[in-house]
Amino acid sequence: MPDVATYVDDTDWEIPEFEVLELAPKCHDAVLIIPVLNEGERIQSQLRVLASLDHPVDVVVADGGSTDGSLEPAFLTEVRVRALLTKTGQGRLSAQLRMAYAWALRQGYHGILTVDGNGKDGMEAVPLFLDKLAAGYDYVQGSRYLPSGGHKNTPLERTLANRLIHAPLLSLASGTRLTDTTNGYRAYSARYLLAPRVQPFRDVFVSYELLFYLSVRAGQLGFRVGEVPVTRRYPEMGKTPTKITGLSGKLKILRQTVLAALGSFKP
């Protein structure tokens, strides 16, 4: 096992400014972090499902600054969300994740799960991630392409980009076969995020870079990597729920992927 930090030394962490609204005490050793930005009914429905399933994990919403009224404290309390973290500083998704991961590690969580807040992912898979973490895995990737996984209405261009470019490129760079590296449904051990040769708390991670970097770095450093089957369903009609739009957005994702594969984000 690689050398890891035994305590949280956050002296050099670069974290965006954020506000914390704690709604409940810490109850579990693992936390499920859900990054959102104006997801409206999608995040509300997702949180209702999570509350009904009652998984042994604390739920935290990492908000990028929503203005749609979907995250009112009374509602979050009703669906048993432990805390709402609201980013007030600069940055996009990776900044939200740095904010949330830092808060979770300071709170003493041993396992950190993340899932998109747009309602596409099956919440029934949460125990699979928890089981992998309990078995000693450090990076667990959810994959819709495993035999027991599944996906529906996925845009063809996304399937092709993931299967033919993104996953093969990051698998090659990490030295570990990964099948669904664009998927934000994943889990990390605290020892991985705290390892001195990982250092995820840097301002270089702004957009999607942190997701791709953490996919690569675990295998490079010899951490235990695994996948679990998940389901992902896009709506049959209407606008695809995504923050990646237009050709320029897709080219930025490709650039960030290549940089992660080439080792540009190593500390």
N, C-alpha and C positions, 0 to 999 in steps of 0.2 A: 504494500500500500504506500502511495506517495506520502511524503511529509506534509502535514497539514497543521494549521494553527489550532491551538487547544483553547483559545479564548478569543473574544472579539476585540481586536485592536483596530479601531476605526480612525486612527489618527490621520491617515492620509486619504481617506475616502472622499471622493468627489460626488456629492449628492445634490440634486436640485432642491431648492427651497420647497417645503410642503407643509401642509396642515394636517393634523390628526384629530379625528373624532372617534374616540373609543366608546363603543356601545355595549360591550360585554367583556368579562374577564377571559383570560387565556384558559382553555380547557383541554387542549390536545398538544401533542408534540409536533404535529405537522400542520401546515397552513396552506390553504388554497387561495392563491392571489389571482384576482380577475381584473386585468387592465381594461378600462372603458373610456369612451369619449362619445357622449351623446348617442347612446344605444337605445334609449327609450324603452319601449315595451319588450324588446329582445332581452335586455339585461334583467328586467323585472321578472319575465317569465322564467329565465334561467335560474334566478335566485329562488323563486318559488319551488322549482323542481328540486334544487339542492336541499332546501329546507325539508321537503317531503321525504327525501331519501335518507336524511339524517346520518351522513357519513361521519366517521370519527376524525374530523378535520375541522379546524377553525377556518372561517371564510372571511377574507379581507378584500375590499374593493379598492383598486388603485386608479383613481380618477385623474384624467388629464385636463380637467377643467370643464366638465359638462355644464350645459346651460339649459337642458331640456326638462329639468325637474324630475328626472327619473330616480334620483338618489336621495330622496327626502329621508331624514333620520327616522321618522315614524315608520316608514315602509321598511327600511333596512333593519330596524329592531324587530319588526314583525317576522321577517324571514331569517332572523338569527344571524345577521352579519356581525362579526366581532368588531370591525373597525372600518372606517372610511378614511383613506389617505388621499388628499387632494394636492396635486402638484401645482405650485404657484410659480416655480422657476422655469428656466428654459428647457427645451428638448421635447422630443416626442415619445414614441413607445419605449425605447431603451432607457430614456430618462425616467419614465414611469416605473419601469422594472427595477432600475437601480434604487429608486426611492423605496419601493416596496420590499425588495430583498434586504436592503439595509435595515429597515424597520423590523422585519421578521427576525433577522439574525440578532439584533439587539434585544429582541423579546425572548430569545432563547429557543427558537424552533430548530429542530433537528432536520426536518424535511420541508422543502418548499415546492409546492406544485403551482403551475400556472395554466390558465386556460383562457381563451379569448372570451370577451363578454358580449358577443354578437349572436349567441344562441345556436350556433351551428354544431356544437359538439355535444356528444352524449355524456351526460353527467354520471351515468351508471358505471363508467370506467374508473372513477376515482379510487376505489379499493384496490384495483390492479396496480396503480402507481404506489400506493401505500405498502402493498405487499412487497414490491420490488425494493423499495427503500429499506424496509425491515429486513430484507434478505442481504443487504449490504451493497446495493447498487448506488452509484453516485450521480449518474445522469440517466434518466429514463425517458425515452422519446415515445410519444403516442404515435401510432401509425395506422392509418386507414387501409393500408395496403397489405397488412398481415392477414393470414388466412381467416382469422376470426374477426377481423375488422371489417369496415365497410364505408362506402360513401355513396352519396346520391346527388345528382344534378351538379356535380363538379364541372365547372367550365373546362372544355377540352384543352385550352391553352395552358391552364394551370396544371392539369395532369401531366401534359407533355413536358412542361418546364421543370416540374418537380422530379419526375421519373427519369428524364433524359439529361438534365443539366444539374439541377440543384443538389439532389441527394447523391448522385455519383461523384460530383466534385468535392463535396464536404466529406463523403466517406473516404475518398482517396486521401484527402488532407489529414483526416483524423486517424486513419489506419483501422477504422472500425466500420463495418457495413451498417449504414443507416438508410431507411427507406422512405422517410417522410419528413425531411428536415425543414420544410416550410411550415410545419404544423406547430402552433404555439402551445399545444397540449403536451405538457412535459413535467418532469420533476427533477430536483437536484437535492443532493445531501448538503448539509451545512459545511461538512469538511471539504467538499469540492469548492464551494463558493468562497471559503475562507483560505484556501491554499495560497501560499505566497506567490506561486508561479501562475496563478489565474488572474487575480486582481480585477474583478469585474466592475469595481467602483471607480471608473475613470470617465472623464467628460468626453472622451473619444467616442463613447457609445451614446448615440443620439436617436437614431431611427430604428432600423431592424438589426443593426450590427451586433448587438449583444446576443441575440438569439443564435445567430450564425456562428459567432465566436465560441460560445459555450458548447455548441454542437461539435466543434472541431477540437477544442482544447482538452476535453476529458480523455479522449482516446490517446492524444499525443502524450499526456502525462501519466498514462497507465491507470487511470481511474476505471472503475467497473461501469460498463455501459450496457444498456439493454433497451428493448422496446416492448411495448404492450399494445394490443389491438384496441382501437377506438373507432367510433363512428363519427362521420361528419356529413351533415345534410345541408345543402344549399337550398334556398327557396325555389319552388318550381317556376314561379313567375315573379316579375318585378326586379328591382335593382339588387345586384349581388351585395351582401353586407361585407364591405371591405374598405380599408383606408388606402389601398393601393389602386390608384386610378391613372389612366392615360399611359401613353408610351413612355413619357419621362419618368413616371413612377416605377414602371417595370424595369427600365434601364438602371435606375438607382438601386433597385433590389439586386440586379445582376452584378453591378459594380461592388456592392457590399459583400455579396457572396464570394466573388473572386478575391477581394481583399482578405476576407477571413481565411480562405483556402491557402493564400500565399503567405499567411502568417503576419500580416500587417498590424494586427491588433495585439500581438504578444507583448507582455510588459517588458 
